């Protein structure tokens, strides 16, 4: 009977230790997932910032191209008008 009690106590202790180890690793895993979630949010924010900067830069370049196209068009019109007057 004493052997059965000793074996039961040994298995109880062993199961408690194993569950403690499992609980520790689950806690570490949970901490890692929280950290990963924060990093993912930071990456999303940075991607949104970069996308916004790229869009604003692209819009500015498009405005400059349109302005230059208008100037070239006006210059072409004035050159053609001058050629018509010379004839």
N, C-alpha and C positions, 0 to 999 in steps of 0.2 A: 504494500500500500504506500509505503514511503517512496518507493521508486516511482510510482505513478504520479505522486504529488510533486516530486522533484522534476520529473520529465515535463509535467504540465507547467510548472514554474519556469523551467528552462525555455520551453516553447513560447510561453507568454512573454518572457523577457525578450526572446529573439524576435517575435512578431512586433513587439513595441519598438525595438531598435530599428527594424526594417521600415516600419511605418513612419518613424521619425525621420529616417533618411529620405524616404519618398516625399514626405511633407516639406523637407528642406529644399529638395530639388524642384518641387512644384512652386515653392515660394520664389526661388531664383528664376525659374522660367517666367513666372508672372511679372517679376521685376524687369526681366529682359524684354518682355512684350510691351510693357509700359514705356520703356526707353525707346524701343523700336517705333512705337506709335508717335512719340514726340518727334523722333527723327523724320518720320514720314510726313508729319504735318509741316515740319520745317522745310523739307524738300519740296512739298507742294506749294508752299508760300514762295519759296525762291523761284520755282518754275513760273508761277503766276507773275512775279515781279519781272522776270526776264522776258516773258511773253509780252507784258505791258510795255516795257522799254523798247522791245523790238517793234511793236506795233506803232508806238509813237515816233520812233526813228523812221520807220517806213512811211508813215504819213507825212513827216517833214520832207523826206526825199521826194515823195510824189508831188508835194506842193512846189518844191523847187523846180522839178522837171516841168510842171505845168507852166510855171512862171517863165522859164527859159523858152519853152515852146511858144508862148504868147509873144515874147520879145522877138524871137526869130521870125515868127509870122508877120509881126509889125515891120520888122526890118525888110523882109522880102517884099511886102506891099510897098514900102517907101522906095525900094530900089526899082521895082517895076514901074511905079509912078514916075520916077526920075527918067527912066529909059523912055517912057511914052512921051514925056515933055521934050526930050532931046530930039525925037524923030520929028 
